[in-house]
């Protein structure tokens, strides 16, 4: 089972460890898929005996930014390769062959033409996570917690309502939990927590 994000664009943006002619094939037609139109994606399994028998694994219309999953039929594993065709307005725009045999590396976030790999079997970039924060009053008297903000990338969330006790006596502590889903394949994700309190 492999899940991709459809990103549109041509073969020249491919960036993956399979990016050699004998392993992956990517060819653009009619100017390559643009990044604005809906596209029909058709993926088939490679014939196990090298013959003409193929099995259709995926045939749907997707838009840029949408995820789609290609899996074997009736619970079976994928063959050695999958072949995908991208069409826009009934014109062929791109053809891809991706090795799914396990003999060639598949890394999450690899780009194959207009596809970006998001998950492969049990490997997935998006994982649930729970952060637990502890706040302790180290001042001389009572303290009121007035602000708790969490920033990650461009996303800022107000966590004040998650604080169990907002007034803390000297040396008293409280905790809060923040549940989220993060992309573990993105290396530059930075978390900033801002606490404000008044005595």
Secondary structure, 3 states (H helix, E strand, C coil): CEEEEECCECHHHCECCCCCCCCCEEEECCCCECCCCCEEEEEEECCCCCCCCCEEEEEEEECCCCEEEECCHHHCCCCCEEEEEEEECCEEEEEEEEECCCCCCCCCCCEECCEEEEEECCEECEEEEEEEEEEECCCCCCEEEEEEEEEECCEEEECHHHCCCCEECCCCEEEEEEEEEEECCCCCCCEEEEEEEEC
